[in-house]
Amino acid sequence: MKFDVHAALREGFTDPIRDTLWGHIYLTPGLAALTRSAPFMRLFRIFQLGPVYCVYPGATHTRASHSIGVYYLGRRLLENLIEKGAEDWTTPAGVLSFLCACLLHDLGHFPYTHSLKELSLKAHEKLTGEIILAEPMRGLIAAAGADPAFTAAVVDASLQGTDKELLFYRKLLSGALDPDKLDYLNRDARFCGVPYGAQDVDFILSRLYPHPERGVDIDTRGIPSVESILFSKYLMYRTVYWHRQVRSATAMIKKALLGFLESGNVAPEELYDLDDQSLFALIKSPLADSVHEGRLYSAAAEIPYAEDKHRRLRDIHSRSACEEALAAKLKDSGVPVAAGELIIDVPEPVSFETGLFVRDEDRYFAESSSAFRSETVNSFVKSLYTVRIFTAPAYDGKIQALPELLDGFF
């Protein structure tokens, strides 16, 4: 069995893909066939970072290139962990299923994904599981030597499963030091041209140890790597993912989508198989067209988020009601803002995973010798959340009364 598990990770990887970030990445013919399937090809037509290219023109990398990078790092991670003892609870079929899960984990992702997070739609993990269990992916995964049902269950935790190996792989694919995060932080930083996301992957992998229930543990020497990831993620959100212009584009697309869904002109299932271009073709509207053409709304006001004041803004429907009320106030003050020309934006919830166990300190990261205690991480999150009010460019410089109107409004 030991030889078989090692062989599953090392034999037959003859098909190269050249990646900008990681260089040559090798797949088996069966895994390579997955990247040529119609569901995977859709990912080549979805920008990984949605509207970020409006601010960072280099950010045109795709969900497909990211997925291939996650596969590459997943394979390296698993090779390292099997050398350190994970062979005791892994199987050849499980190994190949995990590699398929890494490669296919984003199959169900929407275009402009953050624009759709608050809407009443299926989670992308669930959609991914459904795609994996349907043809052609089901047959292609089986032909690659993996188990389609097992692969789907690694990605979609809502699928039942108590198998020890399955739970181990779920922890590997989604955790504080998972291949997904290690790829997107490095890849997004590279294509945006910013220094914040770069991680020392070789060193990180050397400090990981397998655990059947927790997935991976670290030792004290690995603490700086976790700190680096936490701070890098914070900086990427602050400067890239939640840049005010990116938030403007996101809020505009979200507003346009909500209008189409509430009017019944678009059914939720129509959004599940779109790419970037087909999304804009489906929701033709002034708001969506403005984003597509780079005419973004301006930030008329920015307010630090306060839970006691702004809690109701977390609900997209309550937020819409607040937009209408604020527009009415502006109209009374002499600025007739039309429907849809004022948008209140509140970023989606974000988490900073710190659940790793530090084996030589016999405690979890949040209680370890790290300077990044729970209160530090919580302060990261708090500083990121900003309530913004965006208005159409026609109102730039015309809403002097907005600060006074906002006083006591929320």
C-alpha positions as CSV (number, residue, x, y, z in Angstrom):
1,M,0.0,0.0,0.0
2,K,2.9,2.4,0.8
3,F,4.2,2.0,-2.7
4,D,0.8,2.4,-4.3
5,V,0.1,5.7,-2.5
6,H,3.5,7.1,-3.5
7,A,2.9,5.8,-7.1
8,A,-0.4,7.6,-7.2
9,L,1.4,10.9,-6.7
10,R,4.5,10.2,-8.8
11,E,3.8,7.9,-11.7
12,G,2.2,8.8,-15.0
13,F,2.4,12.6,-14.7
14,T,3.6,13.2,-18.2
15,D,1.4,16.1,-19.5
16,P,2.9,19.5,-18.8
17,I,1.2,22.8,-18.4
18,R,3.3,26.0,-18.3
19,D,2.1,28.3,-15.6
20,T,3.2,31.9,-15.1
21,L,3.5,31.5,-11.3
22,W,4.7,27.9,-10.7
23,G,6.5,27.0,-14.0
24,H,5.9,23.5,-15.4
25,I,3.0,21.7,-13.8
26,Y,2.6,18.0,-14.7
27,L,-0.6,16.1,-14.9
28,T,-1.6,12.6,-15.8
29,P,-3.4,12.2,-19.2
30,G,-6.6,11.6,-17.2
31,L,-6.2,14.8,-15.2
32,A,-5.2,16.8,-18.3
33,A,-8.4,15.6,-19.9
34,L,-10.4,17.3,-17.1
35,T,-8.8,20.7,-18.1
36,R,-10.1,20.3,-21.6
37,S,-13.7,19.6,-20.6
38,A,-16.5,22.1,-21.2
39,P,-17.2,22.8,-17.5
40,F,-13.5,23.5,-16.9
41,M,-13.1,25.6,-20.1
42,R,-15.7,28.0,-18.7
43,L,-13.2,28.9,-16.0
44,F,-10.9,30.3,-18.6
45,R,-13.6,32.9,-19.4
46,I,-14.0,34.1,-15.8
47,F,-11.5,36.6,-14.3
48,Q,-10.3,35.4,-10.9
49,L,-10.7,38.8,-9.4
50,G,-13.8,40.1,-11.3
51,P,-13.6,43.9,-11.6
52,V,-10.2,44.3,-10.1
53,Y,-8.7,44.9,-13.5
54,C,-10.5,48.3,-13.5
55,V,-7.9,49.3,-10.8
56,Y,-5.0,46.9,-11.6
57,P,-5.0,46.3,-15.3
58,G,-2.8,43.2,-15.0
59,A,-5.5,41.4,-13.0
60,T,-6.8,39.4,-15.9
61,H,-5.8,36.0,-14.7
62,T,-8.6,33.4,-14.7
63,R,-10.3,30.9,-12.4
64,A,-8.8,28.2,-14.6
65,S,-5.2,29.2,-14.0
66,H,-5.9,29.5,-10.3
67,S,-7.4,26.0,-10.3
68,I,-4.4,24.5,-12.0
69,G,-2.2,26.2,-9.4
70,V,-4.3,24.8,-6.5
71,Y,-3.9,21.3,-8.0
72,Y,-0.1,21.9,-8.2
73,L,0.2,23.0,-4.6
74,G,-2.3,20.3,-3.5
75,R,-0.1,17.6,-5.0
76,R,3.1,19.0,-3.4
77,L,1.3,19.3,0.0
78,L,0.1,15.7,-0.1
79,E,3.5,14.4,-1.2
80,N,5.0,16.1,1.8
81,L,2.4,14.9,4.2
82,I,2.5,11.3,3.0
83,E,6.3,11.3,3.6
84,K,5.6,12.3,7.2
85,G,3.0,9.6,7.9
86,A,-0.2,10.4,6.2
87,E,0.2,7.1,4.2
88,D,-1.3,5.4,7.2
89,W,-4.8,6.7,6.3
90,T,-4.6,7.5,2.6
91,T,-5.3,5.3,-0.4
92,P,-4.4,5.6,-4.1
93,A,-8.0,6.3,-5.2
94,G,-8.3,8.8,-2.4
95,V,-5.1,10.6,-3.5
96,L,-6.3,10.9,-7.1
97,S,-9.7,12.0,-5.9
98,F,-8.1,14.8,-3.8
99,L,-6.1,15.9,-6.8
100,C,-9.3,16.1,-8.8
101,A,-10.9,18.0,-6.1
102,C,-8.1,20.6,-6.1
103,L,-8.2,20.9,-9.8
104,L,-12.0,21.2,-10.0
105,H,-12.9,23.0,-6.7
106,D,-14.0,26.2,-8.5
107,L,-16.2,24.6,-11.2
108,G,-19.4,26.0,-9.7
109,H,-18.0,29.5,-9.2
110,F,-20.0,32.4,-10.6
111,P,-18.5,35.3,-12.5
112,Y,-18.0,38.5,-10.4
113,T,-18.4,36.1,-7.5
114,H,-18.5,38.7,-4.7
115,S,-21.4,40.4,-6.5
116,L,-23.5,37.3,-6.1
117,K,-22.6,36.2,-2.5
118,E,-25.5,38.0,-0.8
119,L,-28.1,36.8,-3.3
120,S,-30.4,33.8,-2.8
121,L,-28.3,31.4,-4.8
122,K,-26.8,28.0,-4.3
123,A,-23.3,28.0,-2.7
124,H,-20.6,27.5,-5.3
125,E,-19.3,24.4,-3.5
126,K,-22.7,22.8,-3.9
127,L,-22.8,23.7,-7.6
128,T,-19.3,22.3,-7.9
129,G,-20.4,19.0,-6.4
130,E,-23.4,18.7,-8.7
131,I,-21.2,19.4,-11.8
132,I,-18.7,16.7,-10.7
133,L,-21.4,14.1,-10.2
134,A,-22.9,14.8,-13.7
135,E,-21.5,14.0,-17.1
136,P,-19.1,14.6,-18.6
137,M,-17.1,15.2,-15.4
138,R,-18.2,12.0,-13.7
139,G,-16.9,9.8,-16.4
140,L,-13.7,11.8,-16.9
141,I,-12.9,11.7,-13.1
142,A,-13.5,7.9,-13.1
143,A,-11.2,7.6,-16.2
144,A,-8.5,9.5,-14.3
145,G,-8.6,6.8,-11.6
146,A,-10.5,8.8,-9.0
147,D,-13.9,8.3,-7.4
148,P,-16.4,11.1,-8.5
149,A,-18.6,10.8,-5.4
150,F,-15.5,11.1,-3.1
151,T,-14.2,14.0,-5.2
152,A,-17.5,15.8,-4.9
153,A,-17.6,15.2,-1.1
154,V,-14.2,16.7,-0.6
155,V,-15.3,20.0,-2.2
156,D,-18.9,20.0,-0.9
157,A,-19.0,19.5,2.9
158,S,-22.8,19.3,2.7
159,L,-22.5,15.8,1.1
160,Q,-22.6,13.2,3.9
161,G,-19.4,11.4,4.7
162,T,-17.6,10.3,7.8
163,D,-14.7,8.5,6.2
164,K,-11.4,9.3,7.9
165,E,-9.6,9.9,4.7
166,L,-12.4,12.2,3.3
167,L,-12.4,14.4,6.4
168,F,-8.6,14.6,6.2
169,Y,-8.8,15.9,2.6
170,R,-11.5,18.4,3.4
171,K,-9.2,19.9,6.1
172,L,-6.4,20.1,3.6
173,L,-8.4,21.9,0.9
174,S,-10.0,24.4,3.3
175,G,-7.9,25.7,6.2
176,A,-5.4,28.3,7.3
177,L,-2.6,27.0,5.1
178,D,-4.6,25.4,2.3
179,P,-3.4,25.2,-1.4
180,D,-6.3,27.5,-2.4
181,K,-5.1,30.4,-0.2
182,L,-1.4,29.8,-1.0
183,D,-2.1,30.0,-4.7
184,Y,-4.5,32.9,-4.8
185,L,-2.4,35.2,-2.5
186,N,0.7,34.6,-4.6
187,R,-1.1,34.7,-8.0
188,D,-3.3,37.7,-7.2
189,A,-0.2,39.7,-6.0
190,R,1.8,38.7,-9.0
191,F,-0.8,39.8,-11.5
192,C,-1.8,43.0,-9.7
193,G,1.8,44.0,-9.4
194,V,1.7,44.4,-5.6
195,P,4.2,42.9,-3.1
196,Y,1.8,41.9,-0.3
197,G,0.7,38.4,-1.2
198,A,4.0,36.6,-1.9
199,Q,4.5,33.6,0.4
200,D,7.4,31.2,0.9
201,V,5.6,28.1,-0.2
202,D,8.7,25.8,0.1
203,F,9.3,26.7,3.7
204,I,5.6,26.5,4.6
205,L,5.3,23.0,3.3
206,S,8.4,22.0,5.2
207,R,6.7,23.0,8.5
208,L,3.5,21.1,8.0
209,Y,2.7,17.8,9.7
210,P,-0.2,15.5,9.0
211,H,-3.0,14.9,11.5
212,P,-6.0,12.6,10.7
213,E,-8.6,14.9,12.3
214,R,-7.0,18.4,12.0
215,G,-5.5,17.9,8.6
216,V,-2.2,19.6,9.2
217,D,-0.3,20.9,12.3
218,I,2.6,23.3,12.4
219,D,5.6,23.7,14.7
220,T,6.9,26.9,16.2
221,R,9.1,27.6,13.3
222,G,6.0,27.7,11.1
223,I,4.3,30.4,13.1
224,P,5.9,33.3,11.1
225,S,4.5,31.7,7.9
226,V,1.0,31.8,9.4
227,E,1.5,35.4,10.5
228,S,2.7,36.3,7.0
229,I,-0.4,34.8,5.4
230,L,-2.7,36.6,7.9
231,F,-1.1,39.9,7.3
232,S,-0.8,39.4,3.5
233,K,-4.5,38.5,3.3
234,Y,-5.3,41.7,5.3
235,L,-3.2,43.8,3.0
236,M,-4.7,42.2,-0.1
237,Y,-8.2,43.0,1.1
238,R,-7.3,46.5,2.0
239,T,-5.5,47.4,-1.2
240,V,-6.9,45.1,-3.8
241,Y,-10.0,43.0,-3.1
242,W,-11.8,45.8,-1.3
243,H,-10.3,48.8,-3.0
244,R,-13.0,51.5,-3.2
245,Q,-13.3,51.3,-7.0
246,V,-13.5,47.5,-6.8
247,R,-16.3,47.9,-4.2
248,S,-18.0,50.4,-6.5
249,A,-18.1,47.9,-9.4
250,T,-19.1,45.1,-7.1
251,A,-22.0,47.1,-5.6
252,M,-23.2,48.2,-9.1
253,I,-23.3,44.6,-10.4
254,K,-25.0,43.4,-7.2
255,K,-27.6,46.1,-7.5
256,A,-28.3,45.2,-11.2
257,L,-28.5,41.5,-10.4
258,L,-30.9,42.1,-7.5
259,G,-33.2,44.1,-9.7
260,F,-33.3,41.4,-12.4
261,L,-34.0,38.6,-9.8
262,E,-36.6,40.6,-7.9
263,S,-38.4,41.5,-11.2
264,G,-38.5,37.9,-12.3
265,N,-36.6,38.8,-15.5
266,V,-33.8,36.4,-14.5
267,A,-34.3,33.1,-12.6
268,P,-31.5,32.1,-10.2
269,E,-30.6,28.9,-12.2
270,E,-29.8,31.1,-15.2
271,L,-26.8,32.5,-13.4
272,Y,-25.2,29.1,-12.6
273,D,-23.4,28.5,-15.9
274,L,-22.3,32.0,-16.9
275,D,-18.9,33.4,-17.7
276,D,-18.0,37.1,-17.5
277,Q,-19.3,38.0,-21.0
278,S,-22.5,36.0,-20.8
279,L,-23.3,37.6,-17.4
280,F,-23.2,41.1,-19.0
281,A,-25.2,39.8,-22.0
282,L,-27.9,38.5,-19.6
283,I,-28.3,41.6,-17.4
284,K,-28.2,44.4,-19.9
285,S,-28.9,47.5,-17.9
286,P,-27.5,51.0,-17.4
287,L,-25.7,49.8,-14.2
288,A,-24.2,46.7,-15.7
289,D,-23.2,48.5,-18.9
290,S,-21.5,51.2,-16.9
291,V,-19.3,48.6,-15.1
292,H,-18.6,46.9,-18.4
293,E,-17.5,50.2,-19.9
294,G,-15.5,51.3,-16.8
295,R,-17.8,54.1,-15.8
296,L,-17.8,53.4,-12.1
297,Y,-19.8,55.3,-9.4
298,S,-17.8,57.6,-7.0
299,A,-17.6,57.2,-3.2
300,A,-19.6,60.2,-1.9
301,A,-19.1,59.0,1.8
302,E,-17.1,56.5,3.7
303,I,-18.1,55.5,7.3
304,P,-16.3,53.0,9.6
305,Y,-18.7,50.1,10.1
306,A,-20.3,50.0,13.6
307,E,-22.3,46.9,14.4
308,D,-24.8,48.8,16.6
309,K,-25.5,51.4,13.9
310,H,-25.2,49.4,10.7
311,R,-26.3,45.9,11.5
312,R,-29.4,46.2,9.3
313,L,-27.3,47.1,6.3
314,R,-26.0,43.6,6.3
315,D,-29.3,42.5,4.8
316,I,-29.4,43.4,1.1
317,H,-33.1,44.2,1.1
318,S,-32.9,46.5,4.2
319,R,-30.0,48.1,2.5
320,S,-32.1,48.8,-0.6
321,A,-34.8,50.4,1.6
322,C,-32.1,52.7,3.2
323,E,-30.9,53.7,-0.3
324,E,-34.4,54.8,-1.2
325,A,-34.8,56.7,2.0
326,L,-31.5,58.5,1.6
327,A,-32.3,59.3,-2.0
328,A,-35.5,60.9,-0.9
329,K,-33.7,63.0,1.6
330,L,-31.3,64.2,-1.0
331,K,-34.2,65.1,-3.3
332,D,-35.7,67.2,-0.5
333,S,-32.3,69.0,-0.2
334,G,-32.4,69.9,-3.8
335,V,-30.4,67.0,-5.4
336,P,-32.9,64.7,-7.3
337,V,-31.0,61.4,-7.3
338,A,-32.7,58.9,-9.5
339,A,-33.4,55.3,-8.6
340,G,-30.2,53.2,-8.9
341,E,-27.9,56.2,-8.9
342,L,-27.2,55.9,-5.1
343,I,-25.9,52.6,-3.7
344,I,-24.9,51.7,-0.1
345,D,-22.1,49.2,0.0
346,V,-21.2,46.9,3.0
347,P,-18.4,44.3,2.3
348,E,-19.3,40.7,2.7
349,P,-18.1,38.8,5.8
350,V,-14.5,37.7,5.7
351,S,-12.6,35.4,8.0
352,F,-9.0,35.0,9.0
353,E,-8.4,31.3,9.8
354,T,-6.2,30.7,12.8
355,G,-7.3,27.2,13.8
356,L,-3.9,25.5,13.3
357,F,-2.4,23.5,16.1
358,V,1.2,24.2,17.1
359,R,2.5,20.7,18.0
360,D,5.6,21.6,20.0
361,E,3.7,24.2,22.0
362,D,0.7,21.8,22.5
363,R,-1.8,24.6,21.8
364,Y,-3.6,26.3,19.0
365,F,-2.2,29.2,17.1
366,A,-4.4,31.8,18.7
367,E,-3.0,30.9,22.1
368,S,0.6,30.3,20.9
369,S,3.7,32.4,21.1
370,S,2.6,34.3,18.0
371,A,2.0,38.0,18.3
372,F,-1.2,37.5,16.2
373,R,-3.6,36.8,19.1
374,S,-7.4,36.7,18.5
375,E,-7.8,40.3,19.4
376,T,-5.2,41.3,16.8
377,V,-6.9,39.3,14.1
378,N,-10.3,40.7,15.1
379,S,-8.8,44.2,14.8
380,F,-7.8,43.4,11.2
381,V,-11.4,42.5,10.3
382,K,-12.8,45.6,12.1
383,S,-10.5,48.0,10.3
384,L,-11.4,46.5,6.9
385,Y,-15.2,47.0,7.2
386,T,-16.2,50.4,5.7
387,V,-19.7,51.5,4.8
388,R,-19.5,53.4,1.5
389,I,-22.2,55.4,-0.3
390,F,-21.6,55.4,-4.1
391,T,-23.3,57.8,-6.5
392,A,-23.4,58.2,-10.2
393,P,-20.6,60.4,-11.8
394,A,-23.2,63.0,-12.6
395,Y,-23.4,63.9,-8.9
396,D,-19.7,64.3,-8.3
397,G,-19.2,67.4,-6.2
398,K,-23.0,68.2,-6.0
399,I,-23.9,66.4,-2.8
400,Q,-22.4,68.7,-0.2
401,A,-25.3,68.0,2.1
402,L,-24.6,64.2,2.3
403,P,-22.5,64.3,5.6
404,E,-25.2,66.3,7.3
405,L,-27.9,64.0,6.0
406,L,-26.0,60.9,7.2
407,D,-25.8,62.2,10.8
408,G,-28.3,60.0,12.6
409,F,-29.6,58.4,9.4
410,F,-28.5,54.8,10.2
